[in-house]
Amino acid sequence: MAGRLAEFLDRAFPEDTGPIAARRAFLHATCAASAGGGSLSFSTAEGPKERTIRPPHALDRLVDGLVLSSAEVDLLLLAGLAEQHEGFDDILRSLHPQNQPRPTVGLAMQLLAGSDDDRGILRRLMESGPAVRAGVIRLEGDTSFFARHLVLADTLWPVLHGSAVWPECIRRVAHPVAMQGLESWFDEPTPHYAITALEHQRACTILVTADDDEAAFERGAALVKASGVGGARIVLPVDPAMELEKLICVHAMARGVVPIVRLPKADGPGAPRTPSFDGYPGPVVICAKHAAIELVGLRPAIAVYCDRLRPSAYRDMWQGILPNLAEDAPVLAARYPVEPSFGQKVAIDLQHLETLEGRAAETKDIAVSVRARSGAALTGGVKLIRPTATWHHLVVPANRATQLHDAVDRLMLQAKVLDEWKFLEGRRGARGVRMLLSGPSGTGKTLAAEVLADALEVDLLIVDLARVVSKWMGETEKNLAEVFEAAERAQAVLLFDEADALFGKRTEVSDAHDRYANLETAYLLTRLERFEGLAVLSTNLRQNIDPAFMRRLEFVVDFDEPTRDERLALWRGHIPEQAPLADDVDLPELAARYPIVGGLIRNASVAAAFMAAAAGSPITRAHLVRAVHLEYQKTGRAFPGASTGPS
């Protein structure tokens, strides 16, 4: 081709002067270098260099993948000629009607077509040949056919020369693929089938879905890596154009990698548009959130759903990414059953921490990292609490405290009982803990949930029922789904306060509203069973909870009004040691005289402290009695009055 272009230049510019002569000499040199098959031979004093086996050239991959003819290869090279050397750029500008550095269709005809038949074949190739249909070459210009010019796919020419550059319009993800803990998942039937298809480069679409689109994207990349082939992770925009789909295919084909495409989140009620990748000769991995994904086109499909990993896989994951904390892997697996990609990010945080502070990472540092990375994407229906209360702050009878400790143990020991000892094997709802805390307001139900979260070293998510429950049919289920997903993403304890408003008894169906209310309850039942963390329901009206929920609860803890000794412990717990108490303050007297719950004791303690601060004096008995009196007034109860001494 370089020879024909050189000959054409000889005819077009017969004068052998100026820069044209230099361009002609370069073209002739290029033609001579390629006369022996398109490669140059080099030798040294020691003799010819030894040939080495190299991977297929990018151009060979395009030719084989698209079954390009030699004429189309010539068109491809001609289209990229201006990017090869500045001399070609100047020549093509001088030959273009609009002074652009592009070869026109007319120039291609003169260089590559020797007869009318050749011109007809070449025209069909430039109008609808495989290279044009695939987007390797396109014709541009709002003019006559022969004045239009050939344009190579964006940044394809550097790729043909071994460069790793990608077009700016293709948004790629390049961080390392997390593989720890996925070994057992790879051996499952469907992932194994997908890996086999990837190994043999079958022309198929592998649809990877999960409850979270990020998890699906990372698992799809892990499948490709497990197959031993290269992959390119690409995030599609909301409404990808057909030209972008073609460009992805061209670059993946030239590089010999598998496109791993993450679908955008649906911008509306429908599912996002799924690219077809029709005509692509190899496998494509499409990753999306588990939903109504419609695959278009006629490519064979393999559906891979990313279920939660086995507890043993989580142990392997933590051992692999945090070898210094390998002994704590069983505990970490129970507390943080996260995706390997998320665990990898936590490991990066801990490595950075070790570098900055010069100390070995601890399990408490993992809790900080998990909070930092998961708490930023919470839905509006939940309120996040960083737990600070410990077992020391909780004043409950010993049998109630034992139940709460048992709930923590049940979560932490699931791997041993359910996986090693095979209890409840294959049963739905076997994992996770669901518990009900019932009792009057102020008896410590929310505090107990915070203590449980602190014991597990996770956050507490309190469901805001006002923002979750909707009068519009179907909206409540949608909001609840976001709440559960937020709790699973944050690995947090989930608290439904005033749960009787949401988990109330189902009623007889008398109208459409009753039917949809019952559907909400049915959805809650199934979603609560699938939740593998700690879900806490608190209520003042235990009798209003639907019996179907009661049957699914592992623990029911009743919070009664505190006894005299418990009230004394509460007074001592809510008045700090640093607080200036007057000599007339008798906490045993207050505990005996005023039978109020812990929440009111806390309020009275704080109110008395502000009264004393305003008066510029220590906290006196009068301050505390007045504060208690105010709490009685707020609750509408009769105040017992102030006594003159302990009873």
Protein Blocks (a to p, Z undefined) as FASTA:
>chain_A
ZZmmmmmmmmmmmbaghjklmmmmmmmmmmmmmmnnopacdddfkopcddddddddfklm
mmmmnopafklmmmmmmmmmmmmpmklmmmmmmmpmnlpabdcfklmmmmmmcbfklmmm
mmmmmmmpmklmnomaccedjddfklpccdddehklmmmnopabdcfklccdfbdcdfeh
plmmmmpmklmmmmmmmmnopacddddddfbfklmmmmmmmmmmmnopacddddddfbdc
fklmmmmmmmmmmnopacdddddddebjbdcdddfkgoiabdcdddddddddddedjbdc
dddddddddfklmmmmmmmmmmmlmmmmmmmmmmmcccfklmmmmmmmmmmmmmmnopac
dfklmmmmmmmmmmmmccfkbccdddfbdfklpccdfklmmmmmmmmmmmmmmmmmmmmn
opaihiahkgocddddeddehiopmmmmmmmmmmnopacddddfklmpccbghklmmmmm
mmmmmmmmnopacddehkllmmgccdddfbfklmmmmmmmmmmmmmmmmpcbdcddddfb
lmlpcfklmmmpfbdcddddddfklmmmmmmmmmcfklccdfklcfklmmmmmccdfklm
mmmmmmmmmmmmmnopacdfklmmmmmmmmmmmnopacebjafbdZZ
